[in-house]
Amino acid sequence: MRLALADLNLHHGTNRVRRLMREAGIYSVMSRRFNKPTTTVDYRQRPNLIRPLPEANV
C-alpha cells in the first residue's frame, strides 16, 4: 500500500500506513517459504538383497 501511495505522490510513514490498513480491514498476504521435507531414520538400513541376484531371477 505504501508503494501504491508513493505512485500517487502521497508519501506516508510505515506506521501510518499500518494504522490505515488496520482501520480499513486490509491485510497483507504473506507467502510461506517452501521447506523441503526430510526423512530421518532411527534404525539401521537393511541390506539390498536383490542386487547380487542375476537379472533373470529378479
N, CA, C and O of each residue as an XYZ file, in Angstrom:
232
protein
N       0.835     -1.187      0.000
C       0.000      0.000      0.000
C       0.875      1.245      0.000
O       0.528      2.263     -0.598
N       2.006      1.151      0.673
C       2.897      2.308      0.727
C       3.438      2.646     -0.661
O       3.577      3.819     -1.008
N       3.743      1.616     -1.455
C       4.233      1.860     -2.817
C       3.134      2.426     -3.713
O       3.392      3.267     -4.574
N       1.907      1.953     -3.500
C       0.789      2.479     -4.285
C       0.557      3.953     -3.971
O       0.253      4.744     -4.864
N       0.701      4.319     -2.696
C       0.556      5.726     -2.335
C       1.718      6.562     -2.880
O       1.529      7.721     -3.247
N       2.905      5.982     -2.931
C       4.056      6.714     -3.466
C       3.880      6.987     -4.956
O       4.344      8.013     -5.455
N       3.210      6.073     -5.678
C       2.936      6.308     -7.097
C       2.000      7.505     -7.291
O       2.037      8.173     -8.324
N       1.173      7.761     -6.294
C       0.251      8.901     -6.360
C       0.853     10.158     -5.723
O       0.143     11.134     -5.482
N       2.163     10.132     -5.452
C       2.876     11.228     -4.797
C       2.327     11.514     -3.400
O       2.334     12.660     -2.949
N       1.862     10.491     -2.730
C       1.430     10.597     -1.342
C       2.408      9.780     -0.513
O       2.375      8.550     -0.533
N       3.271     10.463      0.209
C       4.306      9.792      0.975
C       3.927      9.814      2.457
O       3.766     10.876      3.059
N       3.790      8.625      3.023
C       3.434      8.484      4.425
C       4.373      7.474      5.061
O       5.001      6.667      4.375
N       4.457      7.532      6.376
C       5.304      6.616      7.112
C       4.685      5.226      7.222
O       3.502      5.019      6.948
N       5.524      4.290      7.630
C       5.088      2.904      7.734
C       3.997      2.737      8.790
O       3.026      2.013      8.570
N       4.153      3.398      9.927
C       3.163      3.250     10.995
C       1.808      3.822     10.602
O       0.771      3.273     10.971
N       1.812      4.914      9.859
C       0.535      5.499      9.414
C      -0.156      4.564      8.434
O      -1.367      4.361      8.514
N       0.613      3.994      7.506
C       0.033      3.059      6.541
C      -0.505      1.833      7.272
O      -1.579      1.334      6.937
N       0.231      1.343      8.267
C      -0.215      0.191      9.046
C      -1.529      0.492      9.768
O      -2.433     -0.343      9.800
N      -1.627      1.685     10.343
C      -2.851      2.062     11.055
C      -4.027      2.196     10.094
O      -5.129      1.739     10.396
N      -3.800      2.823      8.931
C      -4.875      2.982      7.952
C      -5.342      1.633      7.420
O      -6.539      1.427      7.219
N      -4.408      0.712      7.189
C      -4.778     -0.620      6.712
C      -5.582     -1.359      7.775
O      -6.554     -2.043      7.453
N      -5.185     -1.225      9.050
C      -5.907     -1.899     10.129
C      -7.321     -1.343     10.252
O      -8.267     -2.101     10.466
N      -7.472     -0.029     10.119
C      -8.802      0.579     10.209
C      -9.679      0.176      9.031
O     -10.892      0.031      9.186
N      -9.084     -0.006      7.859
C      -9.850     -0.383      6.674
C     -10.073     -1.884      6.581
O     -10.846     -2.340      5.738
N      -9.408     -2.665      7.435
C      -9.564     -4.117      7.394
C      -8.785     -4.758      6.265
O      -9.154     -5.830      5.786
N      -7.711     -4.113      5.834
C      -6.883     -4.633      4.752
C      -5.696     -5.363      5.363
O      -5.005     -4.823      6.227
N      -5.460     -6.605      4.909
C      -4.354     -7.396      5.416
C      -3.445     -7.800      4.263
O      -3.912     -8.051      3.152
N      -2.167     -7.862      4.530
C      -1.234     -8.314      3.503
C      -1.246     -9.826      3.444
O      -1.492    -10.493      4.450
N      -0.980    -10.367      2.268
C      -0.941    -11.808      2.078
C       0.520    -12.216      2.026
O       1.251    -11.841      1.109
N       0.938    -12.988      3.021
C       2.323    -13.439      3.093
C       2.407    -14.861      2.552
O       1.548    -15.692      2.847
N       3.427    -15.139      1.771
C       3.632    -16.499      1.276
C       4.688    -17.177      2.124
O       5.681    -16.560      2.509
N       4.467    -18.450      2.413
C       5.405    -19.198      3.230
C       6.540    -19.721      2.372
O       6.346    -20.075      1.209
N       7.717    -19.766      2.956
C       8.878    -20.308      2.273
C       8.755    -21.819      2.219
O       8.366    -22.453      3.200
N       9.091    -22.405      1.051
C       8.990    -23.850      0.883
C      10.132    -24.526      1.616
O      11.298    -24.201      1.388
N       9.808    -25.462      2.492
C      10.806    -26.257      3.179
C      10.760    -27.668      2.628
O       9.727    -28.336      2.683
N      11.894    -28.120      2.092
C      11.961    -29.458      1.529
C      11.823    -30.477      2.661
O      12.535    -30.384      3.661
N      10.918    -31.449      2.517
C      10.750    -32.425      3.588
C      11.982    -33.318      3.719
O      12.601    -33.694      2.723
N      12.318    -33.642      4.933
C      13.461    -34.506      5.182
C      12.981    -35.768      5.874
O      11.950    -35.773      6.546
N      13.737    -36.825      5.701
C      13.402    -38.081      6.353
C      14.496    -38.407      7.347
O      15.682    -38.250      7.057
N      14.097    -38.853      8.500
C      15.046    -39.292      9.493
C      14.763    -40.756      9.784
O      13.610    -41.155      9.946
N      15.811    -41.544      9.849
C      15.672    -42.977     10.069
C      16.315    -43.300     11.404
O      17.488    -43.004     11.630
N      15.534    -43.912     12.289
C      16.039    -44.248     13.612
C      16.684    -45.630     13.668
O      17.314    -45.979     14.666
N      16.530    -46.419     12.602
C      17.058    -47.774     12.611
C      18.121    -47.920     11.520
O      18.201    -47.098     10.607
N      18.931    -48.967     11.623
C      19.969    -49.201     10.615
C      19.332    -49.621      9.304
O      18.310    -50.308      9.291
N      19.932    -49.210      8.211
C      19.411    -49.544      6.897
C      19.584    -51.039      6.628
O      20.602    -51.631      6.987
N      18.596    -51.629      6.004
C      18.644    -53.052      5.680
C      19.461    -53.254      4.409
O      19.453    -52.388      3.534
N      20.161    -54.368      4.290
C      20.972    -54.603      3.089
C      20.094    -54.877      1.874
O      18.981    -55.385      2.006
N      20.601    -54.540      0.691
C      19.899    -54.776     -0.556
C      20.144    -56.228     -0.964
O      21.241    -56.574     -1.401
N      19.127    -57.076     -0.822
C      19.265    -58.498     -1.114
C      19.050    -58.812     -2.587
O      19.361    -59.920     -3.025
N      18.531    -57.873     -3.360
C      18.244    -58.129     -4.775
C      19.457    -57.828     -5.645
O      19.571    -58.400     -6.729
N      20.346    -56.979     -5.230
C      21.475    -56.566     -6.063
C      22.364    -57.728     -6.512
O      22.698    -57.781     -7.696
N      22.764    -58.650     -5.657
C      23.659    -59.720     -6.139
C      22.961    -60.773     -6.992
O      23.651    -61.591     -7.602
N      21.630    -60.798     -7.069
C      20.933    -61.800     -7.851
C      21.062    -61.511     -9.346
O      21.124    -60.347     -9.742
N      21.102    -62.550    -10.182
C      21.115    -62.327    -11.644
C      19.790    -61.679    -12.087
O      18.764    -61.801    -11.417
N      19.846    -61.006    -13.207
C      18.655    -60.278    -13.692
C      17.510    -61.202    -14.035
O      16.353    -60.800    -13.918
N      17.786    -62.436    -14.458
C      16.720    -63.365    -14.846
C      15.861    -63.742    -13.642
O      14.654    -63.934    -13.788
N      16.447    -63.848    -12.479
C      15.677    -64.232    -11.292
C      14.893    -63.073    -10.709
O      13.909    -63.290    -10.001
N      15.298    -61.874    -10.984
C      14.623    -60.717    -10.427
C      13.361    -60.476    -11.211
O      12.620    -59.538    -10.916
